[in-house]
Amino acid sequence: QVQLVESGGGLVQFGGSLTLSCAASGTIFTIVTMDWYRQAPGKERELVATSTPGASSNYADSVKGRFTISRDNAKNVVHLQMNRLKPEDTAVYYCHTKWFGADYWGQGTQVTVSS
């Protein structure tokens, strides 16, 4: 059973920073792609950042240069470092992976950026 548990959300002021973490279990972490998605009120869930097994990364245009995804294969954890946060970054952030063709999601963690 794959489980993803996020932590690190909260309230931060405009321009501040937060780091989200996602602990994974039930999968071979070193061979899966890990993603961070977010969903703002009234909007569709969108892909924010991706970390491949080879540790290359991709980002949505809206967060490039501000967010950094990283993974610790020894601890089965993926992080999302978020800098220079803006009110439009306010959303519930979800960790995601695929395992044997099935999608797995964490429970989500709220990030709120005040202006």
Protein Blocks (a to p, Z undefined) as FASTA:
>chain_A
ZZdddehiacddehiacddddddehiafklcccddddddehiacddfbdcdfkopacddf
klgokaccdddfknopacdddehiafklgccddddddeehiacddebiaddddZZ
